[in-house]
Amino acid sequence: MNTPPLAPRGIVLFAHGSRDPLWRLPIEAVAAQVSAREPATLVRCAYLEICTPSLPEAAADLIAAGALQIRVFPLFLGVGKHAREDLPLLIEDIKAAHPEVAIALLPAAGEHERMTALMADIALA
């Protein structure tokens, strides 16, 4: 029996943004790792302010590239107003504009136990 192909998926790495162009390098390095590990997964970086693309722009780009599922991973260590209030509103707007696409908002990076453990390992090394 043939297994149907998985719907194309995309990942948006979502960060705050900065005027400093070097600030983006770690975010883009994570995107490069995702692409290297899963070449079939579409990945984009997006920013809340100052930098482009915005989250809606990155989502639209993934959808135009064929993504039918999008996971938004907020690369925030702390969960402040942006992660608690602004981001869910952006997600709802994207869902309303693209009801045919499954959009999943992941917990912020700082909420992941593995990330906390990794930072502790680095601090102790």
Backbone hydrogen bonds in HBPLUS format (Angstrom, degrees):
<---DONOR---> <-ACCEPTOR-->    atom                        ^
c    i                          cat <-CA-CA->   ^        H-A-AA   ^      H-
h    n   atom  resd res      DA  || num        DHA   H-A  angle D-A-AA Bond
n    s   type  num  typ     dist DA aas  dist angle  dist       angle   num
A0068-LEU N   A0008-PRO O   2.77 MM  60  5.63 167.6  1.78 149.8 150.0     1
A0042-LEU N   A0009-ARG O   3.12 MM  33  6.36 162.9  2.15 158.1 153.7     2
A0010-GLY N   A0069-GLN O   2.72 MM  59  6.13 150.6  1.81 152.8 163.1     3
A0071-ARG N   A0010-GLY O   2.90 MM  61  6.36 156.0  1.96 150.0 155.2     4
A0011-ILE N   A0042-LEU O   2.74 MM  31  6.22 144.1  1.87 149.5 161.5     5
A0044-ARG N   A0011-ILE O   2.90 MM  33  6.37 153.8  1.97 161.5 169.8     6
A0012-VAL N   A0071-ARG O   2.86 MM  59  6.25 162.2  1.89 156.3 160.5     7
A0073-PHE N   A0012-VAL O   2.81 MM  61  6.10 169.4  1.82 171.1 174.7     8
A0013-LEU N   A0044-ARG O   2.87 MM  31  6.30 161.0  1.90 158.8 164.0     9
A0046-ALA N   A0013-LEU O   2.93 MM  33  6.12 151.8  2.01 155.5 151.2    10
A0014-PHE N   A0073-PHE O   2.94 MM  59  5.86 162.3  1.97 135.1 140.9    11
A0075-LEU N   A0014-PHE O   2.66 MM  61  5.73 169.4  1.67 158.9 162.5    12
A0015-ALA N   A0046-ALA O   2.96 MM  31  6.39 161.9  2.00 152.0 155.6    13
A0048-LEU N   A0015-ALA O   2.93 MM  33  6.38 144.6  2.05 148.2 159.7    14
A0049-GLU N   A0016-HIS O   2.95 MM  33  6.18 160.8  1.99 167.9 172.0    15
A0023-TRP N   A0020-ASP O   3.04 MM   3  5.48 150.1  2.14 112.9 121.6    16
A0025-LEU N   A0022-LEU O   3.15 MM   3  5.53 152.6  2.22 110.8 118.4    17
A0027-ILE N   A0024-ARG O   3.02 MM   3  5.39 118.5  2.41 110.0 125.4    18
A0028-GLU N   A0024-ARG O   2.96 MM   4  6.19 165.0  1.99 163.3 168.3    19
A0029-ALA N   A0025-LEU O   2.86 MM   4  6.04 140.6  2.02 145.1 156.7    20
A0030-VAL N   A0026-PRO O   3.10 MM   4  6.38 148.0  2.21 141.9 148.6    21
A0031-ALA N   A0027-ILE O   3.12 MM   4  6.51 156.3  2.18 145.2 151.8    22
A0032-ALA N   A0028-GLU O   2.93 MM   4  6.19 152.3  2.01 143.0 150.4    23
A0033-GLN N   A0029-ALA O   3.02 MM   4  6.29 150.1  2.11 142.2 149.9    24
A0034-VAL N   A0030-VAL O   2.97 MM   4  6.29 158.0  2.01 153.4 159.0    25
A0035-SER N   A0031-ALA O   2.98 MM   4  6.24 167.7  2.00 153.6 156.4    26
A0036-ALA N   A0032-ALA O   2.91 MM   4  6.07 152.9  1.99 144.4 152.1    27
A0037-ARG N   A0033-GLN O   2.94 MM   4  6.09 154.8  2.00 149.0 155.2    28
A0038-GLU N   A0034-VAL O   2.88 MM   4  5.98 159.1  1.92 156.4 161.9    29
A0041-THR N   A0038-GLU O   2.92 MM   3  5.55 157.8  1.97 122.6 129.6    30
A0047-TYR N   A0053-PRO O   2.89 MM   6  6.19 151.3  1.97 152.8 162.4    31
A0051-CYS N   A0049-GLU O   2.80 MM   2  5.63 143.7  1.93 102.1  92.5    32
A0058-ALA N   A0054-SER O   2.93 MM   4  6.18 161.7  1.97 154.5 159.3    33
A0059-ALA N   A0055-LEU O   2.92 MM   4  6.09 164.5  1.95 157.2 161.4    34
A0060-ALA N   A0056-PRO O   2.96 MM   4  6.08 161.5  1.99 144.4 149.6    35
A0061-ASP N   A0057-GLU O   2.95 MM   4  6.16 149.8  2.04 144.4 152.8    36
A0062-LEU N   A0058-ALA O   2.98 MM   4  6.28 156.9  2.04 149.1 154.7    37
A0063-ILE N   A0059-ALA O   2.92 MM   4  6.17 159.6  1.96 153.4 159.3    38
A0064-ALA N   A0060-ALA O   2.88 MM   4  6.05 156.8  1.94 145.0 151.5    39
A0065-ALA N   A0061-ASP O   3.00 MM   4  6.22 135.2  2.21 137.8 149.9    40
A0065-ALA N   A0062-LEU O   3.11 MM   3  4.97 125.8  2.41  90.2 104.7    41
A0067-ALA N   A0062-LEU O   2.94 MM   5  5.46 164.6  1.97 146.6 141.5    42
A0066-GLY N   A0063-ILE O   2.96 MM   3  5.07 158.0  2.01 104.8 111.6    43
A0102-ALA N   A0068-LEU O   3.02 MM  34  6.33 162.5  2.05 149.1 144.8    44
A0070-ILE N   A0102-ALA O   2.76 MM  32  6.18 160.5  1.79 167.4 170.6    45
A0104-ALA N   A0070-ILE O   2.78 MM  34  6.20 162.7  1.81 163.3 169.0    46
A0072-VAL N   A0104-ALA O   2.79 MM  32  6.14 166.0  1.81 168.6 173.0    47
A0106-LEU N   A0072-VAL O   2.90 MM  34  5.91 168.8  1.91 157.8 161.6    48
A0109-ALA N   A0074-PRO O   2.90 MM  35  6.24 153.4  1.97 165.7 174.2    49
A0110-GLY N   A0076-PHE O   2.92 MM  34  6.06 162.0  1.95 151.8 145.7    50
A0084-ARG N   A0080-GLY O   2.90 MM   4  6.03 163.8  1.92 160.1 165.6    51
A0085-GLU N   A0081-LYS O   2.74 MM   4  5.37 162.0  1.77 146.0 151.4    52
A0086-ASP N   A0081-LYS O   3.29 MM   5  6.71 155.1  2.36 142.0 149.3    53
A0087-LEU N   A0082-HIS O   2.84 MM   5  5.97 161.0  1.88 174.0 173.8    54
A0090-LEU N   A0086-ASP O   3.10 MM   4  6.45 155.6  2.16 151.9 159.0    55
A0091-ILE N   A0087-LEU O   2.94 MM   4  6.22 161.1  1.98 158.9 164.2    56
A0092-GLU N   A0088-PRO O   2.98 MM   4  6.21 158.7  2.02 145.4 150.6    57
A0093-ASP N   A0089-LEU O   3.02 MM   4  6.29 154.8  2.09 147.5 154.1    58
A0094-ILE N   A0090-LEU O   3.01 MM   4  6.32 155.4  2.08 150.2 156.6    59
A0095-LYS N   A0091-ILE O   2.89 MM   4  6.17 161.2  1.93 154.3 159.7    60
A0096-ALA N   A0092-GLU O   2.95 MM   4  6.13 154.7  2.01 145.8 152.5    61
A0097-ALA N   A0093-ASP O   2.99 MM   4  6.21 149.9  2.09 143.2 151.3    62
A0098-HIS N   A0094-ILE O   2.89 MM   4  6.00 136.3  2.09 145.7 157.5    63
A0101-VAL N   A0098-HIS O   3.08 MM   3  5.72 169.3  2.09 124.3 127.3    64
A0111-GLU N   A0108-ALA O   2.85 MM   3  5.44 159.6  1.89 120.7 127.7    65
A0112-HIS N   A0109-ALA O   3.11 MM   3  5.61 166.4  2.13 117.5 121.8    66
A0115-MET N   A0112-HIS O   3.05 MM   3  5.30 124.0  2.37 102.2 116.0    67
A0116-THR N   A0112-HIS O   3.11 MM   4  6.49 160.3  2.15 155.4 160.8    68
A0117-ALA N   A0113-GLU O   2.95 MM   4  6.16 160.8  1.98 150.5 155.8    69
A0118-LEU N   A0114-ARG O   2.90 MM   4  6.04 154.4  1.96 141.2 148.5    70
A0119-MET N   A0115-MET O   2.95 MM   4  6.19 161.2  1.99 151.8 156.0    71
A0120-ALA N   A0116-THR O   3.04 MM   4  6.28 153.5  2.11 144.6 152.1    72
A0121-ASP N   A0117-ALA O   2.86 MM   4  6.14 154.8  1.92 148.9 156.2    73
A0122-ILE N   A0118-LEU O   2.93 MM   4  6.23 158.3  1.98 150.8 156.1    74
A0123-ALA N   A0119-MET O   2.95 MM   4  6.15 159.5  1.99 146.3 152.0    75
A0124-LEU N   A0120-ALA O   2.95 MM   4  6.13 148.2  2.06 146.8 155.1    76
A0125-ALA N   A0121-ASP O   2.96 MM   4  6.00 127.9  2.24 143.1 156.1    77
